[in-house]
Amino acid sequence: MKLTYRKQTKHRIVGPDEFNVKEGLISMDSPVARALLGKRLDDEIEIQQHDVWVTYYITEIDYPEAH
């Protein structure tokens, strides 16, 4: 059985001491971040989360300016 639903999320990859999942800040050591690194616009990645495989489609890449 395959369940499909669409949910848009935004993640920012940060250092391991800066992560805050509620704010969308994920550690560069997390499975999602490791899978995203090096990917390009329109790429897709599959990640196993618990016993379910989740597919992410990259629809936007943004590099915020340093403060």
Biopython code that builds the backbone (N, CA, C, O; Angstrom):
import numpy as np
from Bio.PDB.StructureBuilder import StructureBuilder

atoms = [
    (1, "MET", "N", (0.847, -1.174, 0.000)),
    (1, "MET", "CA", (0.000, 0.000, 0.000)),
    (1, "MET", "C", (0.889, 1.233, 0.000)),
    (1, "MET", "O", (1.861, 1.314, 0.751)),
    (2, "LYS", "N", (0.553, 2.166, -0.831)),
    (2, "LYS", "CA", (1.307, 3.405, -0.913)),
    (2, "LYS", "C", (0.388, 4.565, -0.586)),
    (2, "LYS", "O", (-0.650, 4.745, -1.222)),
    (3, "LEU", "N", (0.771, 5.344, 0.403)),
    (3, "LEU", "CA", (0.006, 6.526, 0.776)),
    (3, "LEU", "C", (0.667, 7.748, 0.163)),
    (3, "LEU", "O", (1.890, 7.887, 0.191)),
    (4, "THR", "N", (-0.145, 8.622, -0.386)),
    (4, "THR", "CA", (0.390, 9.828, -0.993)),
    (4, "THR", "C", (-0.324, 11.035, -0.424)),
    (4, "THR", "O", (-1.553, 11.100, -0.403)),
    (5, "TYR", "N", (0.462, 11.983, 0.033)),
    (5, "TYR", "CA", (-0.090, 13.274, 0.418)),
    (5, "TYR", "C", (0.980, 14.320, 0.171)),
    (5, "TYR", "O", (2.172, 14.015, 0.156)),
    (6, "ARG", "N", (0.555, 15.524, -0.016)),
    (6, "ARG", "CA", (1.495, 16.597, -0.327)),
    (6, "ARG", "C", (1.538, 17.581, 0.834)),
    (6, "ARG", "O", (0.513, 18.026, 1.349)),
    (7, "LYS", "N", (2.739, 17.892, 1.214)),
    (7, "LYS", "CA", (2.962, 18.857, 2.272)),
    (7, "LYS", "C", (4.227, 19.608, 1.930)),
    (7, "LYS", "O", (5.270, 19.003, 1.682)),
    (8, "GLN", "N", (4.141, 20.920, 1.916)),
    (8, "GLN", "CA", (5.319, 21.714, 1.608)),
    (8, "GLN", "C", (6.037, 22.057, 2.910)),
    (8, "GLN", "O", (5.424, 22.534, 3.865)),
    (9, "THR", "N", (7.327, 21.809, 2.933)),
    (9, "THR", "CA", (8.141, 22.141, 4.098)),
    (9, "THR", "C", (9.352, 22.927, 3.638)),
    (9, "THR", "O", (9.758, 22.856, 2.479)),
    (10, "LYS", "N", (9.917, 23.671, 4.562)),
    (10, "LYS", "CA", (11.114, 24.437, 4.267)),
    (10, "LYS", "C", (12.140, 24.097, 5.341)),
    (10, "LYS", "O", (11.851, 24.169, 6.536)),
    (11, "HIS", "N", (13.335, 23.728, 4.905)),
    (11, "HIS", "CA", (14.393, 23.363, 5.834)),
    (11, "HIS", "C", (15.605, 24.249, 5.586)),
    (11, "HIS", "O", (15.896, 24.634, 4.453)),
    (12, "ARG", "N", (16.291, 24.556, 6.652)),
    (12, "ARG", "CA", (17.584, 25.232, 6.547)),
    (12, "ARG", "C", (18.601, 24.332, 7.230)),
    (12, "ARG", "O", (18.419, 23.938, 8.382)),
    (13, "ILE", "N", (19.662, 24.011, 6.520)),
    (13, "ILE", "CA", (20.689, 23.117, 7.050)),
    (13, "ILE", "C", (21.690, 23.949, 7.850)),
    (13, "ILE", "O", (22.273, 24.907, 7.344)),
    (14, "VAL", "N", (21.871, 23.560, 9.105)),
    (14, "VAL", "CA", (22.748, 24.302, 10.019)),
    (14, "VAL", "C", (23.709, 23.334, 10.708)),
    (14, "VAL", "O", (23.621, 22.120, 10.523)),
    (15, "GLY", "N", (24.616, 23.879, 11.494)),
    (15, "GLY", "CA", (25.543, 23.054, 12.268)),
    (15, "GLY", "C", (24.812, 22.258, 13.334)),
    (15, "GLY", "O", (23.681, 22.591, 13.688)),
    (16, "PRO", "N", (25.442, 21.208, 13.850)),
    (16, "PRO", "CA", (24.769, 20.327, 14.808)),
    (16, "PRO", "C", (24.386, 21.009, 16.120)),
    (16, "PRO", "O", (23.503, 20.520, 16.825)),
    (17, "ASP", "N", (25.018, 22.108, 16.457)),
    (17, "ASP", "CA", (24.681, 22.804, 17.701)),
    (17, "ASP", "C", (23.645, 23.914, 17.500)),
    (17, "ASP", "O", (23.285, 24.600, 18.457)),
    (18, "GLU", "N", (23.165, 24.098, 16.267)),
    (18, "GLU", "CA", (22.212, 25.167, 15.960)),
    (18, "GLU", "C", (20.816, 24.663, 15.606)),
    (18, "GLU", "O", (19.911, 25.472, 15.394)),
    (19, "PHE", "N", (20.620, 23.355, 15.537)),
    (19, "PHE", "CA", (19.356, 22.845, 15.003)),
    (19, "PHE", "C", (18.174, 23.150, 15.931)),
    (19, "PHE", "O", (18.303, 23.197, 17.155)),
    (20, "ASN", "N", (17.022, 23.353, 15.293)),
    (20, "ASN", "CA", (15.759, 23.579, 15.993)),
    (20, "ASN", "C", (14.661, 23.143, 15.027)),
    (20, "ASN", "O", (14.257, 23.908, 14.151)),
    (21, "VAL", "N", (14.192, 21.941, 15.187)),
    (21, "VAL", "CA", (13.249, 21.351, 14.234)),
    (21, "VAL", "C", (11.981, 22.185, 14.105)),
    (21, "VAL", "O", (11.445, 22.325, 13.005)),
    (22, "LYS", "N", (11.494, 22.740, 15.208)),
    (22, "LYS", "CA", (10.263, 23.547, 15.165)),
    (22, "LYS", "C", (10.414, 24.769, 14.270)),
    (22, "LYS", "O", (9.437, 25.247, 13.694)),
    (23, "GLU", "N", (11.642, 25.274, 14.155)),
    (23, "GLU", "CA", (11.901, 26.444, 13.309)),
    (23, "GLU", "C", (12.390, 26.049, 11.917)),
    (23, "GLU", "O", (12.729, 26.919, 11.115)),
    (24, "GLY", "N", (12.431, 24.757, 11.621)),
    (24, "GLY", "CA", (12.867, 24.287, 10.315)),
    (24, "GLY", "C", (14.376, 24.235, 10.151)),
    (24, "GLY", "O", (14.873, 24.099, 9.033)),
    (25, "LEU", "N", (15.107, 24.341, 11.247)),
    (25, "LEU", "CA", (16.570, 24.279, 11.215)),
    (25, "LEU", "C", (16.989, 22.847, 11.494)),
    (25, "LEU", "O", (16.780, 22.337, 12.595)),
    (26, "ILE", "N", (17.581, 22.194, 10.498)),
    (26, "ILE", "CA", (17.974, 20.799, 10.669)),
    (26, "ILE", "C", (19.493, 20.670, 10.649)),
    (26, "ILE", "O", (20.181, 21.368, 9.904)),
    (27, "SER", "N", (19.993, 19.781, 11.466)),
    (27, "SER", "CA", (21.432, 19.561, 11.572)),
    (27, "SER", "C", (21.971, 18.965, 10.281)),
    (27, "SER", "O", (21.322, 18.139, 9.639)),
    (28, "MET", "N", (23.166, 19.397, 9.917)),
    (28, "MET", "CA", (23.801, 18.837, 8.713)),
    (28, "MET", "C", (24.094, 17.352, 8.876)),
    (28, "MET", "O", (24.393, 16.668, 7.896)),
    (29, "ASP", "N", (24.013, 16.847, 10.103)),
    (29, "ASP", "CA", (24.228, 15.428, 10.366)),
    (29, "ASP", "C", (22.949, 14.599, 10.270)),
    (29, "ASP", "O", (23.003, 13.372, 10.356)),
    (30, "SER", "N", (21.805, 15.251, 10.093)),
    (30, "SER", "CA", (20.538, 14.519, 10.038)),
    (30, "SER", "C", (20.401, 13.784, 8.705)),
    (30, "SER", "O", (20.996, 14.193, 7.708)),
    (31, "PRO", "N", (19.620, 12.704, 8.682)),
    (31, "PRO", "CA", (19.425, 11.967, 7.426)),
    (31, "PRO", "C", (18.850, 12.832, 6.299)),
    (31, "PRO", "O", (19.241, 12.684, 5.141)),
    (32, "VAL", "N", (17.930, 13.725, 6.635)),
    (32, "VAL", "CA", (17.333, 14.588, 5.604)),
    (32, "VAL", "C", (18.398, 15.517, 5.033)),
    (32, "VAL", "O", (18.514, 15.641, 3.814)),
    (33, "ALA", "N", (19.170, 16.165, 5.884)),
    (33, "ALA", "CA", (20.198, 17.093, 5.413)),
    (33, "ALA", "C", (21.258, 16.366, 4.592)),
    (33, "ALA", "O", (21.675, 16.856, 3.542)),
    (34, "ARG", "N", (21.693, 15.211, 5.060)),
    (34, "ARG", "CA", (22.703, 14.454, 4.307)),
    (34, "ARG", "C", (22.193, 14.097, 2.917)),
    (34, "ARG", "O", (22.951, 14.129, 1.948)),
    (35, "ALA", "N", (20.920, 13.760, 2.820)),
    (35, "ALA", "CA", (20.339, 13.413, 1.520)),
    (35, "ALA", "C", (20.186, 14.649, 0.626)),
    (35, "ALA", "O", (20.280, 14.542, -0.596)),
    (36, "LEU", "N", (19.950, 15.821, 1.229)),
    (36, "LEU", "CA", (19.754, 17.046, 0.453)),
    (36, "LEU", "C", (21.060, 17.653, -0.052)),
    (36, "LEU", "O", (21.080, 18.278, -1.112)),
    (37, "LEU", "N", (22.132, 17.478, 0.682)),
    (37, "LEU", "CA", (23.394, 18.112, 0.305)),
    (37, "LEU", "C", (23.836, 17.672, -1.090)),
    (37, "LEU", "O", (23.886, 16.480, -1.397)),
    (38, "GLY", "N", (24.150, 18.643, -1.912)),
    (38, "GLY", "CA", (24.605, 18.370, -3.274)),
    (38, "GLY", "C", (23.489, 18.199, -4.288)),
    (38, "GLY", "O", (23.761, 18.025, -5.475)),
    (39, "LYS", "N", (22.252, 18.244, -3.852)),
    (39, "LYS", "CA", (21.136, 18.094, -4.789)),
    (39, "LYS", "C", (20.822, 19.425, -5.449)),
    (39, "LYS", "O", (21.254, 20.484, -4.994)),
    (40, "ARG", "N", (20.066, 19.349, -6.524)),
    (40, "ARG", "CA", (19.723, 20.533, -7.313)),
    (40, "ARG", "C", (18.211, 20.691, -7.408)),
    (40, "ARG", "O", (17.447, 19.805, -7.027)),
    (41, "LEU", "N", (17.811, 21.823, -7.917)),
    (41, "LEU", "CA", (16.404, 22.110, -8.149)),
    (41, "LEU", "C", (15.784, 21.000, -9.002)),
    (41, "LEU", "O", (16.384, 20.557, -9.981)),
    (42, "ASP", "N", (14.607, 20.563, -8.634)),
    (42, "ASP", "CA", (13.835, 19.509, -9.311)),
    (42, "ASP", "C", (14.338, 18.095, -9.038)),
    (42, "ASP", "O", (13.774, 17.137, -9.567)),
    (43, "ASP", "N", (15.379, 17.939, -8.230)),
    (43, "ASP", "CA", (15.802, 16.602, -7.810)),
    (43, "ASP", "C", (14.801, 16.056, -6.802)),
    (43, "ASP", "O", (14.026, 16.808, -6.211)),
    (44, "GLU", "N", (14.823, 14.777, -6.616)),
    (44, "GLU", "CA", (14.013, 14.169, -5.569)),
    (44, "GLU", "C", (14.896, 13.234, -4.756)),
    (44, "GLU", "O", (15.870, 12.669, -5.254)),
    (45, "ILE", "N", (14.526, 13.090, -3.493)),
    (45, "ILE", "CA", (15.253, 12.200, -2.596)),
    (45, "ILE", "C", (14.244, 11.327, -1.866)),
    (45, "ILE", "O", (13.103, 11.736, -1.649)),
    (46, "GLU", "N", (14.658, 10.146, -1.494)),
    (46, "GLU", "CA", (13.827, 9.254, -0.688)),
    (46, "GLU", "C", (14.568, 8.964, 0.608)),
    (46, "GLU", "O", (15.756, 8.643, 0.611)),
    (47, "ILE", "N", (13.841, 9.086, 1.699)),
    (47, "ILE", "CA", (14.419, 8.877, 3.023)),
    (47, "ILE", "C", (13.493, 7.963, 3.805)),
    (47, "ILE", "O", (12.273, 8.132, 3.785)),
    (48, "GLN", "N", (14.077, 7.000, 4.489)),
    (48, "GLN", "CA", (13.272, 6.131, 5.342)),
    (48, "GLN", "C", (13.120, 6.793, 6.703)),
    (48, "GLN", "O", (14.103, 7.077, 7.387)),
    (49, "GLN", "N", (11.880, 7.030, 7.079)),
    (49, "GLN", "CA", (11.567, 7.604, 8.387)),
    (49, "GLN", "C", (10.739, 6.579, 9.138)),
    (49, "GLN", "O", (9.569, 6.350, 8.830)),
    (50, "HIS", "N", (11.365, 5.972, 10.122)),
    (50, "HIS", "CA", (10.794, 4.847, 10.862)),
    (50, "HIS", "C", (10.588, 3.696, 9.869)),
    (50, "HIS", "O", (11.570, 3.220, 9.300)),
    (51, "ASP", "N", (9.385, 3.242, 9.642)),
    (51, "ASP", "CA", (9.167, 2.131, 8.711)),
    (51, "ASP", "C", (8.517, 2.581, 7.404)),
    (51, "ASP", "O", (7.985, 1.758, 6.659)),
    (52, "VAL", "N", (8.560, 3.887, 7.124)),
    (52, "VAL", "CA", (7.918, 4.452, 5.936)),
    (52, "VAL", "C", (8.957, 5.203, 5.107)),
    (52, "VAL", "O", (9.791, 5.927, 5.652)),
    (53, "TRP", "N", (8.903, 5.028, 3.799)),
    (53, "TRP", "CA", (9.762, 5.789, 2.902)),
    (53, "TRP", "C", (9.053, 7.076, 2.501)),
    (53, "TRP", "O", (7.889, 7.049, 2.101)),
    (54, "VAL", "N", (9.749, 8.195, 2.606)),
    (54, "VAL", "CA", (9.193, 9.510, 2.283)),
    (54, "VAL", "C", (9.984, 10.084, 1.119)),
    (54, "VAL", "O", (11.214, 10.049, 1.116)),
    (55, "THR", "N", (9.269, 10.613, 0.126)),
    (55, "THR", "CA", (9.909, 11.230, -1.028)),
    (55, "THR", "C", (9.785, 12.742, -0.917)),
    (55, "THR", "O", (8.698, 13.275, -0.691)),
    (56, "TYR", "N", (10.907, 13.419, -1.078)),
    (56, "TYR", "CA", (10.945, 14.880, -1.084)),
    (56, "TYR", "C", (11.316, 15.347, -2.486)),
    (56, "TYR", "O", (12.207, 14.778, -3.118)),
    (57, "TYR", "N", (10.637, 16.383, -2.974)),
    (57, "TYR", "CA", (10.949, 17.005, -4.255)),
    (57, "TYR", "C", (11.483, 18.402, -3.966)),
    (57, "TYR", "O", (10.860, 19.170, -3.233)),
    (58, "ILE", "N", (12.613, 18.724, -4.532)),
    (58, "ILE", "CA", (13.222, 20.025, -4.281)),
    (58, "ILE", "C", (12.632, 21.027, -5.267)),
    (58, "ILE", "O", (12.838, 20.937, -6.478)),
    (59, "THR", "N", (11.893, 21.982, -4.713)),
    (59, "THR", "CA", (11.199, 22.981, -5.550)),
    (59, "THR", "C", (11.813, 24.361, -5.443)),
    (59, "THR", "O", (11.498, 25.241, -6.245)),
    (60, "GLU", "N", (12.681, 24.567, -4.471)),
    (60, "GLU", "CA", (13.315, 25.877, -4.321)),
    (60, "GLU", "C", (14.597, 25.703, -3.506)),
    (60, "GLU", "O", (14.643, 24.918, -2.558)),
    (61, "ILE", "N", (15.620, 26.438, -3.887)),
    (61, "ILE", "CA", (16.873, 26.469, -3.140)),
    (61, "ILE", "C", (17.200, 27.937, -2.909)),
    (61, "ILE", "O", (17.211, 28.740, -3.842)),
    (62, "ASP", "N", (17.467, 28.272, -1.654)),
    (62, "ASP", "CA", (17.726, 29.665, -1.295)),
    (62, "ASP", "C", (18.964, 29.718, -0.408)),
    (62, "ASP", "O", (19.112, 28.910, 0.509)),
    (63, "TYR", "N", (19.832, 30.648, -0.676)),
    (63, "TYR", "CA", (21.020, 30.863, 0.153)),
    (63, "TYR", "C", (20.880, 32.230, 0.818)),
    (63, "TYR", "O", (21.175, 33.253, 0.200)),
    (64, "PRO", "N", (20.428, 32.252, 2.081)),
    (64, "PRO", "CA", (20.242, 33.560, 2.740)),
    (64, "PRO", "C", (21.580, 34.260, 2.938)),
    (64, "PRO", "O", (22.625, 33.630, 3.106)),
    (65, "GLU", "N", (21.508, 35.572, 2.913)),
    (65, "GLU", "CA", (22.717, 36.370, 3.124)),
    (65, "GLU", "C", (23.189, 36.248, 4.552)),
    (65, "GLU", "O", (22.379, 36.113, 5.470)),
    (66, "ALA", "N", (24.502, 36.294, 4.747)),
    (66, "ALA", "CA", (25.069, 36.250, 6.093)),
    (66, "ALA", "C", (24.774, 37.561, 6.803)),
    (66, "ALA", "O", (24.712, 38.622, 6.182)),
    (67, "HIS", "N", (24.598, 37.472, 8.093)),
    (67, "HIS", "CA", (24.305, 38.693, 8.887)),
    (67, "HIS", "C", (25.559, 39.391, 9.278)),
    (67, "HIS", "O", (25.508, 40.427, 9.942)),
]
sb = StructureBuilder()
sb.init_structure("model")
sb.init_model(0)
sb.init_chain("A")
sb.init_seg("    ")
for serial, (resi, resn, name, xyz) in enumerate(atoms, 1):
    if name == "N":
        sb.init_residue(resn, " ", resi, " ")
    sb.init_atom(name, np.array(xyz, "f"), 0.0, 1.0, " ", f" {name:<3s}", serial, name[0])
structure = sb.get_structure()
